[in-house]
Amino acid sequence: MGTVKYDPKTGQFMTWAAGRPMFGLDAEDNLWTLQRQGEIIKIDLKIEGSKPTTFLIPKNRGTYDTDVDSKGRTHIYIWREGKVGIFDPKTVEYTEYKTPTPQAGPRRGQIDAQNRLWAAEFYAGQVLMFDPDKKLLKEYPLVNGTKPYTAPYATPYSTSVDDKNQIVWTNDFSSSRLFRIDMNSGQSTEYMTPSNYELRDLKVETAAARPTVWVPAYRPPSKMVKIQVR
């Protein structure tokens, strides 16, 4: 795998021999990602072809997504072990936190304006909030009042954060439903999609006048679906 950077102002591409599809970017134009088990790498995107800097971290099974917060810390979704890892390049320290629900399966997510990670817990049917500054982890069910690992067995794949409206969007991979979770109360609202989509990701349109989320429907006929609520 490798990394490609496109500059729309110049129309030029820059390439690097290292990288993977899931990564985070810091404020200094560095890319952070996992090269393999036990290694996190930093790639300087200002210099084409620059060699990555490698940092050793504990090995984990089933590491999935990676994001970087405004303090330059890399958040790692350790999917199969039910953990969240965080690497601070300023101190070169790595810390792991177990999800409150064992083996919950944090898969994909996004960091909000307060540097809190919101992750879809694929196995437990919940959304995880992780605040690294307060060392706080909280979970919110997709279906109000349900317990993890019980019917209706929701399987959220990804989340996207709407800071303006204090909403987190997620989905049920098994039923093509969308869920809007209030970031303050944890209250969830369920929506049916117009048709059955295979949803592996979704993104909030932050500039929209009202809550808006874009959903890429993967299977043919592939399409981008725009969903708005009042």
Residue, then its C-alpha position, 0 to 999 in steps of 0.5 A: m500500500g501507499t499514500v497519494k496526495y492531490d493538490p487541487k490548486t496545482g493539479q499535482f499528485m505527490t506519492w509515498a511508498a508507505g501508508r494504508p486506507m485508514f489514517g489521520l492528519d495532524a495540523e503540521d501536515n503529517l499523516w499518522t497510521l498503522q504500518r503493521q501490528g506493533e508499529i505506528i508511522k508518521i509521514d511528512l506530507k510536505i516532502e514527496g517520497s519522504k521516509p516514514t518515522t516509526f514508533l513501536i506500540p504494543k501489538n493488537r489483533g484486529t486494529y481498524d480505524t485511525d484518527v488524529d485529534s487537534k493535539g496531535r494524538t493518534h486514536i486507534y480503534i482496536w476492533r477485535e479486542g474491544k479497546v481504544g489506543i491513544f498515542d501522544p507524539k509529544t511524550v511518545e506515550y501510548t495508552e490503551y482503554k478497554t470499552p465499558t462493554p467487553q469486546a464491543g468492537p469499536r470500528r469506525g468513527q470521528i473526533d469532535a471539536q472537544n477532541r472526544l472520539w465517537a466510535a461505532e461499537f459493531y458487536a455491542g450495538q452501541v456508540l462509544m464516546f472516549d474523552p482522552d483528557k478526562k479519561l472517560l468512556k461512555e456508551y450509548p445504545l442505538v435503540n433506546g433502552t436496549k442492552p448490549y448483545t440483545a435484540p434487535y442486535a444492531t451492528p453500527y459500522s461508522t459514525s460522523v459528528d455534527d458539532k453544530n447540532q450536537i449530534v452523532w450519526t451512525n448506522d445499523f449495517s444489518s438493517s440499512r437504518l440510520f440513527r441520530i444520537d444526541m451528544n448530551s442526552g444520549q437519546s437516539t432517533e431512528y430513520m429508515t433509509p429510502s432503500n436497502y443500502e450497504l453502509r460502511d461509512l457516512k459523513v456529516e455536511t457541516a455547512a448545511a443549514r439543518p442536520t445533513v448526512w451523506v451516505p455512500a451506498y456501495r453495492p450497484p447501482s452505487k450512489m451518494v445519498k443525501i439525508q436531511v432532517r428538521 
